[in-house]
Amino acid sequence: MADGIHHPVLARLIDASMRPLQKFRPRVVPGARGAVLEVGAGTGLNFPLYAPGLVTSVTAVEPDPAMRRRAQDRPCPVPVTLVDATAEALPFDDQQFDTAVLTFVLCTVRAPAEALAELRRVLRPGATVLFAEHVLSAHPGAARWQHRLTPLWRRCAGGCHLDRDAGQHLRDAGLVLDDEHRRGPAWSLSPVHYGRGHFRP
């Protein structure tokens, strides 16, 4: 979560609201390898999905203290370091990580283009980006409702935008999508775009 929640009750409510999207995490997170950077780790819902022996470490960035407190108690089979930082200002050296994991975070970051530029900076050449994001619907009627509801939803859900096109943000940042899928009925207010890619050299 990028805009911050700062309240333990709201952090639990956000966890509950993510349950319908949980099935998409196992479709991307187990593909992580080596030194992993997870951006917007929230309460650590991805942590149990990392593969021991394939992942050497997870550096999990999360700016919200209520979320980090819950993440600290989340089991993980590999070493995890929680870092208080925003996606737009990652406190890491260039070309430090082998894999990046983004799950339901681009909807909340303040500036997606800045966040993805930072991500590109800290990844090694050829690094894998694994992502699962709820996105703007391709159905015109559903998209109109997403635009209408987003101002209220942002206030209730820690800054989350229902109407961002995460896939377009990724492509605009120079990501080549090696494998991608869209799931959700045409009328859904939260269709999901997930897959993997790498940044162009």
C-alpha positions in Angstrom: 0.0 0.0 0.0 1.5 3.3 -1.1 -0.7 6.1 0.3 -0.7 4.6 3.7 -3.3 3.2 6.1 -1.8 3.8 9.5 -4.6 2.1 11.4 -4.6 -1.6 12.5 -8.4 -2.1 12.0 -8.2 -0.7 8.5 -5.3 -2.9 7.7 -7.4 -6.0 8.7 -10.3 -4.7 6.6 -8.0 -4.4 3.6 -6.8 -8.0 4.1 -10.4 -9.1 4.1 -11.2 -7.2 1.0 -8.3 -8.9 -0.8 -9.7 -12.4 -0.3 -11.5 -12.7 -3.7 -8.1 -11.9 -5.4 -6.0 -14.3 -3.3 -6.2 -17.0 -5.9 -4.0 -15.0 -8.3 -1.0 -14.8 -5.9 0.0 -18.5 -6.3 -0.1 -18.0 -10.1 2.8 -15.6 -10.0 4.8 -15.5 -6.7 6.2 -19.1 -6.9 8.0 -18.0 -10.1 10.4 -15.8 -8.1 14.1 -16.7 -8.1 17.3 -15.4 -6.4 17.2 -12.1 -4.6 13.6 -10.9 -4.6 12.2 -7.4 -4.2 8.6 -7.2 -3.3 7.1 -3.7 -3.7 4.0 -2.8 -1.6 4.2 -6.0 0.5 1.2 -5.0 2.6 0.6 -7.5 5.4 2.8 -10.2 3.8 0.2 -12.3 2.1 2.8 -13.4 -0.5 5.4 -14.5 2.0 4.3 -18.2 2.4 4.4 -18.6 -1.4 8.1 -18.1 -1.9 10.0 -21.3 -2.8 12.9 -22.2 -0.5 16.0 -23.3 -2.5 15.0 -21.1 -5.4 14.6 -17.7 -3.5 17.7 -16.7 -1.5 16.1 -13.6 0.1 13.1 -11.4 0.0 13.3 -7.6 0.5 9.8 -6.4 1.1 9.0 -2.7 0.8 6.0 -1.4 2.7 5.5 2.3 3.8 2.5 1.7 6.1 3.4 0.8 9.7 0.1 -1.0 10.4 0.7 -3.2 7.4 4.3 -3.9 8.4 3.3 -4.9 11.9 1.0 -7.6 10.5 3.6 -8.7 7.9 6.2 -9.3 10.7 4.1 -12.2 11.9 3.5 -13.7 8.5 5.4 -17.1 8.1 7.8 -17.3 5.2 10.1 -20.2 4.3 13.0 -17.8 3.2 14.6 -14.8 4.9 12.6 -11.6 4.7 13.7 -8.1 5.4 10.9 -5.5 5.8 11.8 -2.0 4.6 10.0 1.2 5.3 10.1 3.0 1.9 7.9 4.1 -0.9 7.9 2.6 -4.4 8.9 6.0 -5.9 12.1 6.2 -3.7 13.6 2.7 -3.3 16.6 2.9 -0.9 18.7 0.3 -2.9 21.7 0.3 -5.2 21.4 -0.1 -8.9 21.0 -3.6 -10.4 20.6 -5.3 -7.0 17.7 -7.8 -7.5 17.0 -10.8 -9.7 13.1 -10.8 -9.4 10.5 -8.1 -8.6 7.1 -9.0 -7.3 4.1 -6.6 -7.7 0.8 -7.8 -6.5 -2.1 -5.4 -6.2 0.2 -2.4 -5.6 0.1 -0.3 -8.8 -3.4 0.7 -7.9 -2.2 2.5 -4.9 1.2 4.0 -5.6 1.2 7.8 -5.9 3.1 7.9 -9.2 3.2 4.6 -11.2 5.6 5.9 -13.8 8.1 7.0 -11.1 7.7 3.7 -9.2 8.4 1.6 -12.3 11.4 3.7 -13.2 12.8 3.0 -9.7 12.0 -0.7 -10.1 13.8 -0.8 -13.4 16.9 0.9 -11.8 17.3 -1.7 -9.0 16.8 -4.8 -11.1 19.7 -6.6 -12.7 19.6 -6.9 -16.6 17.3 -9.6 -17.6 15.5 -9.7 -14.2 12.0 -11.1 -14.1 9.0 -9.0 -13.1 6.1 -10.9 -11.7 2.8 -9.1 -11.5 -0.9 -9.5 -10.6 -3.0 -6.3 -10.6 -6.7 -5.5 -10.8 -7.2 -3.2 -13.7 -9.5 -1.0 -15.7 -12.3 -3.0 -17.3 -12.4 -3.4 -21.1 -16.2 -3.3 -20.8 -17.3 0.4 -21.3 -20.1 0.2 -18.8 -18.0 -1.4 -16.1 -15.2 1.1 -16.8 -17.6 4.0 -16.3 -18.6 2.7 -12.9 -14.9 2.2 -11.9 -14.3 5.9 -12.7 -17.3 6.9 -10.7 -16.5 4.8 -7.7 -12.8 5.4 -7.5 -12.9 8.7 -5.5 -14.9 7.1 -2.7 -13.0 3.8 -2.9 -9.7 5.6 -2.6 -10.8 7.0 0.7 -12.1 3.7 2.0 -9.3 1.4 0.7 -6.0 3.1 1.5 -5.6 5.0 -1.8 -6.6 2.2 -4.1 -7.7 3.2 -7.6 -10.3 0.9 -9.3 -9.6 2.5 -12.7 -5.9 2.2 -13.4 -4.6 0.2 -16.3 -1.6 -1.5 -14.8 -0.8 -3.3 -18.0 -0.4 -0.1 -19.9 1.7 1.4 -17.1 4.0 -1.6 -17.3 4.3 -1.4 -21.1 4.9 2.4 -20.9 7.8 1.7 -18.5 9.5 -0.5 -21.0 8.4 -3.9 -19.7 8.2 -6.7 -22.3 5.3 -8.9 -21.3 6.5 -12.5 -21.8 3.4 -14.1 -20.4 0.1 -12.4 -19.5 -3.5 -13.3 -18.7 -6.7 -11.4 -18.0 -9.4 -12.9 -15.8 -12.8 -11.7 -14.7 -16.2 -11.4 -16.4 -16.7 -8.5 -18.8 -18.9 -6.6 -16.2 -16.5 -7.0 -13.3 -15.3 -4.0 -11.4 -12.0 -5.7 -10.6 -10.7 -7.8 -13.6 -7.2 -9.0 -13.0 -4.2 -8.8 -15.3 -1.3 -11.1 -14.3 1.9 -12.6 -15.7 5.6 -12.0 -16.1 7.9 -9.8 -18.1 11.3 -8.2 -18.3 12.5 -4.7 -19.0 14.0 -4.0 -22.4 17.8 -3.4 -22.3 
